[in-house]
Amino acid sequence: MTSKVLKDELATYEKERKRLEKEHLGKFVLIHGDEVIDTFDNFQNAADEGLRRFGDAPFLIRQIGRDEAHLSPAVIFGLTRVNTPHVTDG
């Protein structure tokens, strides 16, 4: 389940995997090219930051420590556009 478009991001994740799993297990990592941008407590925050920084350019969001077989392709390839309306209490 690889993409030529995101091969750098996938390689960066693999290169940083041990450190990320040791320091940020269970969080979501945002990767662009060969740079780990940041880690986030949830997918939505990672997606928001990826869209803010990179717009339509490809980026990778992946939950740290999850086997690739258990992730949706949209998460692996950073294709999901998550725009959740803000809910306010009345």
C-alpha positions in Angstrom: 0.0 0.0 0.0 2.5 2.6 -1.1 2.2 5.7 -3.4 4.9 7.2 -5.5 3.6 10.6 -4.4 4.2 9.9 -0.7 7.3 7.7 -0.9 9.5 10.3 0.9 6.9 10.7 3.7 6.7 6.9 4.2 10.5 6.6 4.2 10.7 9.4 6.8 8.2 7.6 9.0 10.2 4.4 8.8 13.4 6.2 9.5 11.9 7.9 12.6 9.6 5.0 13.7 11.5 3.8 16.8 11.9 7.3 18.2 8.3 8.2 17.5 7.0 5.0 19.1 9.2 5.6 22.1 8.2 9.2 22.6 4.7 9.5 21.1 3.1 6.1 20.9 -0.6 6.4 20.0 -0.4 10.0 18.8 -0.7 11.1 15.2 2.3 12.3 13.3 2.3 14.8 10.4 5.1 14.3 7.9 5.9 16.4 4.8 8.7 15.2 2.6 11.6 14.2 4.8 10.5 16.3 7.8 8.5 15.3 10.8 6.3 18.4 11.3 4.8 17.5 14.7 2.7 15.0 16.7 -0.9 15.5 17.7 -3.3 14.0 20.1 -5.9 13.3 17.4 -6.3 13.0 13.6 -8.3 16.2 13.3 -5.6 18.4 14.7 -3.0 16.8 12.5 -5.2 17.2 9.4 -6.0 20.9 10.3 -2.3 21.7 10.6 -1.4 19.8 7.4 -4.0 21.6 5.4 -3.0 25.0 6.9 0.7 24.4 6.1 0.5 22.5 2.8 -2.9 23.0 1.3 -3.4 20.5 -1.6 0.2 19.2 -1.5 0.5 15.7 -0.2 1.4 15.0 3.4 1.3 12.0 5.6 -0.8 11.6 8.8 -0.3 8.3 10.6 -1.1 7.0 14.0 2.2 6.1 15.7 2.5 2.5 16.6 -0.4 1.3 14.5 0.4 -1.4 11.9 -0.2 -0.2 8.3 -2.7 -3.0 7.8 -5.0 -1.5 10.5 -5.0 2.0 9.0 -7.3 3.3 6.3 -5.6 4.3 3.0 -6.9 7.8 3.5 -4.9 8.1 6.8 -1.8 6.6 5.4 -1.8 8.8 2.3 -3.1 11.9 4.0 -6.0 12.1 1.6 -8.8 12.6 4.1 -10.1 16.2 4.3 -11.6 16.5 7.7 -13.7 19.5 8.1 -15.8 19.1 11.2 -18.2 21.8 12.1 -17.6 23.4 15.5 -20.4 22.5 17.9 -21.3 25.0 20.6 -23.5 24.4 23.5 -26.6 26.4 23.3 
